[in-house]
Amino acid sequence: GSPVTTEERRLRDKKHLNDITAARLPPLHHSPAKLLSIEESIAIQIQQKEAYEEMQARLAAQKLAERLNIKMLRFEPEGEASSQYREVRDED
């Protein structure tokens, strides 16, 4: 037996897979993984943690409002709603 290089072995295994199955790997839509520095990694993790906590807070507020049956309405102190209660008259 002659030694088989890794490239030859990979090609042989790929050919074997092509012979026994029609399944194919999906195309790679994203760029391959890249190495990040520790600082970049920490910055990304902090950013993701803040986004996650903000989303959790919104979800908790929404669930609490639904449980307490609170309706959020627009408040317009100078708008149409306040004019329904007041009648403006001249003092003259």
C-alpha positions as MATLAB code, in Angstrom:
seq = 'GSPVTTEERRLRDKKHLNDITAARLPPLHHSPAKLLSIEESIAIQIQQKEAYEEMQARLAAQKLAERLNIKMLRFEPEGEASSQYREVRDED';
ca = [
       0.000    0.000    0.000;
       1.333    3.334   -1.044;
       0.670    6.196    1.330;
      -2.370    8.283    0.365;
      -2.176   12.052    0.729;
      -4.944   13.848    2.545;
      -6.037   15.549   -0.690;
      -6.355   12.213   -2.479;
      -8.251   10.750    0.448;
     -10.643   13.733    0.507;
     -11.305   13.405   -3.238;
     -11.846    9.639   -2.919;
     -14.274   10.114    0.008;
     -16.136   12.822   -1.899;
     -16.447   10.588   -4.955;
     -17.702    7.775   -2.733;
     -20.348   10.082   -1.211;
     -21.409   11.188   -4.695;
     -21.856    7.522   -5.642;
     -24.055    6.605   -2.671;
     -26.189    9.760   -2.184;
     -27.660   12.623   -4.152;
     -27.639   14.892   -1.111;
     -25.472   17.978   -1.422;
     -24.326   20.477    1.151;
     -26.169   23.800    0.933;
     -24.178   26.682   -0.505;
     -22.286   28.823    1.968;
     -24.246   32.086    2.290;
     -22.023   33.706    4.851;
     -18.337   34.366    4.807;
     -16.260   31.767    6.607;
     -15.370   32.251   10.256;
     -12.637   34.728   11.016;
     -10.428   35.269   13.998;
     -11.234   38.230   16.246;
      -9.102   39.934   18.790;
     -10.130   39.607   22.423;
     -11.175   43.288   22.480;
     -13.448   42.870   19.428;
     -14.959   39.717   20.889;
     -15.684   41.397   24.230;
     -17.210   44.433   22.502;
     -19.507   42.192   20.437;
     -20.521   40.173   23.500;
     -21.339   43.331   25.477;
     -23.369   44.711   22.576;
     -25.300   41.429   22.219;
     -25.915   41.275   25.979;
     -27.307   44.830   26.018;
     -29.571   44.089   23.051;
     -30.775   40.885   24.738;
     -31.502   42.647   28.031;
     -33.377   45.433   26.245;
     -35.490   42.862   24.398;
     -36.173   41.008   27.654;
     -37.247   44.263   29.351;
     -39.623   45.094   26.495;
     -41.106   41.609   26.592;
     -41.532   41.755   30.375;
     -43.231   45.162   30.150;
     -45.543   43.911   27.414;
     -46.500   40.795   29.399;
     -47.089   42.854   32.544;
     -49.261   45.331   30.657;
     -51.293   42.468   29.185;
     -51.702   40.844   32.600;
     -52.788   44.087   34.245;
     -54.972   44.961   31.252;
     -53.318   48.352   30.781;
     -54.083   50.194   27.575;
     -51.559   52.711   26.312;
     -53.339   55.699   24.766;
     -51.942   58.840   23.199;
     -51.965   61.841   25.497;
     -52.481   65.195   23.808;
     -53.080   67.913   26.412;
     -53.568   70.576   23.739;
     -55.337   68.277   21.334;
     -58.898   67.450   20.486;
     -59.662   65.531   23.678;
     -59.065   68.501   25.984;
     -61.244   70.820   23.876;
     -64.226   68.553   24.505;
     -64.203   69.468   28.176;
     -63.479   73.197   27.898;
     -65.427   75.902   26.281;
     -63.362   78.947   25.406;
     -65.195   82.293   25.882;
     -64.092   85.887   25.671;
     -64.232   87.770   28.955;
     -65.230   91.003   27.184;
];
